[in-house]
Amino acid sequence: MKFDIALIPGDGIGPEVLDEGVKVLEKLQHTSDLSFNFQEFPQGADHYLDTGELIADESMDELGEFDAALMGAVGDPRVKPGVLERGILLKIRFSFDQYINLRPIRLRDSKYTPLKNKSPEDIDMVVVRENTEGLYANSGGFLRKGTCEEVAIQEMVNTYHGVSRVIRYAYEYAVESGRNLTLCDKCNVLGYAHDLWQRCFQDIGEDFLEVKKDHVLVDALTMKMVRNPEELDVVVTSNMFGDIITDLGAELQGGMGMAVSANINPEGLSMFEPVHGSAPDIAGKGIANPLAAVLAAAFMVEELGAEKEAAKIRAAVDRALEEQQLTADMEGELTTSELGDFICSILE
């Protein structure tokens, strides 16, 4: 199987960690029938500061020809917060209608969670986050901006089309994985938007009677994630709530250096990324943890239909954790590149 993969290294540690993800995929080519053709796209802070361009329409058209995309990270202190994120990351998500943000929260080794007496069997959930609506739709504006009477309005946009398709995807995912499904919302306060979520959840659930389902308010869910994570399987939720609870989940599974994300369009281009941010304070020092980028590559391989090869990558990551062949953030002594080399040696 041959795949064309777009690479968007981005900013800060993005290029460093993405290099290790690519290194692992290149090693995988020698131990499987997979073949990858990579093309790098320069979009990020340097490109923006040099050209004034975030991502051109021509680049977007070109991206659409690829089988999948791998992103490093975007964000740079030289650029106002939000410019790169909205102009590159969110533009790709919205333009390619990547309406599913799939975030696995899986503890791979007990010694790396801050929760006491919790094992990998206890922390193993998946969050299905709506990815193109809600508060991220950028609907709103200012009135009398810059005065003491300023009004800033940010509207939460929820459509039946957007809500129903993410809920249906979550039900289908629950069936395929043999898991239970939880709706996370704030319907006791957000009486319009989350009434729509409630009705869609119940109506679509009639097509999936075999799925055991429940409902938890978002504040209660954050407490459950800490006290009883073993009670959660698949969680479906809105864009903003999904953003917040998955970062909590990242800490439960061993920190942001282990967290991965898939921006999925089931019928089009999907993009995979680590979610730790660009970390400009450690960029270029060779100490960034590449495991999230490696796991993002495994996630991509799995979504492309190569489940066995994805499992091999994850098994190699588990070996690194077991033998503590890790970077300094996880109390190891390896550099970014050395950890990538170790994963490749396991694959070999």
N, C-alpha and C positions, 0 to 999 in steps of 0.2 A: 504494500500500500504506500502510495506516494502522496505527500501533502505539501501544499504551498503555505508557508507560515510567515505572516507579517510580524516584524519585531519593532516595538516602540520602546526603546530603552528609557527615554525621559530624562529625569533630573536626579541630582544627588547620587544616592547609592543605586539608583535604578539600573544604570548600565552595568555596574559591578555584579549585582545579583542576577541580572538577566543573562549575563555571560555564562554563569554557572548553570543556569537552566538549559541554555543552548548546548553547553558542553555535555550535559547529561543526555540530551536528545541525540547528539551526534554519536555518543558512545552506544546508545540504544540501537542505532542503525547497524552496528557491527554484530549485534546479538539477536536481531530479529529481522523480519521482512519489511520493517518500516523504513521509509526514506523521506527526508525532509529537504525542501528547498526554502531557504531563508532569505528574506529581503528586509533590510532595515529602513525605518522611516525616522527622520531626524527630529520630529516634532518634540519641543520642550523649551526650556527657558533660553538656552543658547540660541536656538533657531529663532525664537521670538524676538530676542534682543537684537539679533543681527539683521533680521528682515522685517520685523513688525508683523509677521504672519504667524498665526496660531496653527491652523491646518487648512490648507487650500482645498477648494472643491475638487481639483484634479487629483490630489492625494486621497481624498475620500472615495472618488471613483475607483482609484487604483486599489485601495483597501478592499473594496467590495469584490475583487476578483480572487481573494485568498480564501483558503479553507478555514483558517482561524487566525487569531492575533494573540501575541504575548506582549504584555506591557510591563515595564519595570516600575516606574513611579513618576508622578508629576508633582511639582511644587518647588519653588525656589525663593529664597528671601529677597532676591533682587527684583522680584515681580510681585505686585500687589496680590494678596491672597484671593483666590477665587478666579483670577484671570486664566491661568493655565488649566485649572481644574474644570471650569465651565467650558473654556474654549477648545479643549482637547478631549479630556476624559468624557465629560457629559455630552459633548457634541457627537462623539463616536457612539455612545450608548443610545442617544436619541435618534441619530440619523439612521443607524442600522436596526432600530427598533429592538434593542436588546432588553426586552421587557422583564426578563427574569434575572435576578441576582441570586445566585445559588452559593450559599456559604456553609460548607461543612464545618462543624465544631466537634473535633474528635481528638481526645487526649491519646497520644501515642505511647506515653511512658509516664507512670504514676509520679515519678520524682519531679516532674516539671510543672505540676499544677499547684497553685497556692491553696487549694482546698484540701483539708486533711481527710484521710480515710476514703478518698475517691480514686477509683481505678479507671482504666480505659473503657471498661464495660459500663461505667456510670456516666461518663461524659462522651456521648456519641449521638449528636443530634445534627439536623440539617435545617437551616433557615432558608425559606423561599421568600425572598423580598421583592415586592413590586419595585420596578427599576426605572420607570419613565414618567411617573405622575407624582401625585402628592405635593409636598412642599418643594420638591425639586423641579417642578414644571416651570419655575421662575415666572409665575404670574403675580403681578402686583406692581407697586410703584411708590413714589414719594409725593408728598404734598408739603409745600413750604420747606423744602429740604435746606438744612443748614441754619434754620432759625430755631428759637426756643419753642415754637409751635409745630415743629416738624411731625409729620405723620408718615410712618413706614408701614406699608401693607404687603404681606406675603400670603398669598392665597393657597390653600390646600385643594388641589384639583383631583377629583376621583370620578372616573367615568365607568359606566357599566361595562364597556368593552375592556378597559384596562384592568378593572378589578376581577371580572369574571374569568379572564384568560389566565391570570396568575393563580387564582384559586383552583381552576381546573387542572393546571399544571401541577399544583401541589397535591391534589387528590391522585392524579396519575402517578406521581412520584411515590406517594405513600403505598399505592397498590403494587408497583413494581419492586419496591424495596421491602414490602411486608411490614410497614411501620404504621404507627398511629399518627393522627394529624391534629394539631392544635391551631386554632385561630387566635392571634394576638392582636388586640385593638384597644380602644378607649371609648367604647360605645356609650358608657355612662356619662360622658362629657361631650364627646364629639358626635352629637345626636344625628347629624345629617350624613356626614361622610361615612361614619362607621356603621350607621344603619344600613347603608348600601352594602358594606362588607358583610354584615350579618346576614342580610337577605341572600346575597350571592352564595355565601358559605352554606346556608341551609338548602337553597334551591339546587345547587350543583351537587350537594351531598346526596340528593335523591338518586343520582346516577352511580353512586359509589357506596351503596349500603354496606358493603363488606368492610369498609374502613371505619375503625373506631375513632371517633372525633370528640373534641371538647373545645372549650373556649376559656381563655385566661386574659384578664386585663393586663396591659403592658407593665404596670408597676408591680403587680403580683408575679408576673412572669420573671422579672429581674430577680426577685427574691427566690423564686423556685429554681432559677438557674444556679444560684449559689448554694442553697440548702439541699435541694433535691433534684439535681440535674438529670438523674437517672429516670425521672418521670417524663422527660421530653424526648420525642422522636423527630417528627417533622413539624416545623412551625411556619405558618404562612402569615405574612404581615405586610404593613404598608411601608413605603419608602423610608421615611424618617425613623420609624420605630425599628425597622430592620437594620438601618445604619448603626443605631445605638446598641441594640442588644447583641449584634454580632461582634462588636468590639469588646464587650464584656465577655462574650464567648471565647474570643481570641486569648484573653488572659487566662481563662479557665483551662485552655488546651496547651498552655505553655508559653504564652506571650505572642506579640505581634509578629515575631520572627517565624512563627509556625502557621500563620493565618493566610488562607488563599480565598480567592473569589472568582466566580465565573459570571460574566455578563452574557446571557444566552438569548439568542434568537433561534428557536428550534428549526426555522426554515431558512436561516441566513447566516451571516457572519457572527460568530461569538468571540468574545475576548476574555482572556484569562490573565490574572495578575495576583501578585502578593499584595497585601493590604496594609503594609507597615509604613507607607509614606516614603518620602524621599530622604529623610534623615540627613540634611545637609551638614550637620555638625560632625558626622563621621565619614562623610564622602571622601574617597581617595585614600583612606587609611588602611584599607584591606582587612577591616574587622567586621564588616557587615555580615549578618547571618543570611546565607543564600537559601536556606531550607524552604522558605515560603515560595521562592521563585521556582525551586526544583519541584515542589509539590504542585504548584500551578501548572508546570509543564506536564506532570503526571495527570492532573485533572483534564487538561486539554487532550492528551492522548486518549484518555478514557472516553471523553465526549465524542472523539472522532471514531470510536468503535474498537479501539485496541485495549480492551480491559486487562488482558494478561500482561501486556507491557507496562501499563500503568501500575499494576500490582507489583511488578518487579522494582520500579522506582520507589514506591512506598516502602517496600521491604528493605531496600538499601538505606532509606532514611531511618527506618526503625533500627537498623544495625548501627548507624551512627549514634543514635540516641542511647542505645544499650551500651555501647562501648565508650560513650562520652567523647567521641571524636567530633568536637563542636567548636563554635566560635566563643569569644569571651562573654557575650551576653548570656550564654547558657553554661558558664563556668568551664568552658573548654579553652584550648590553647591554639587552635588552628586558625589560619587566616581564611578569608573568604574563598580564595582559590584552592587552598589545601582541602577545605571541606568538600568543594566540588570534585576535586581529584579523588577523595576518599569514596564518595558516592559512585564515581565511575569505576573505581577498582572493585567494588562489590558487584556492579553490573557485569564486569568482565569475568 
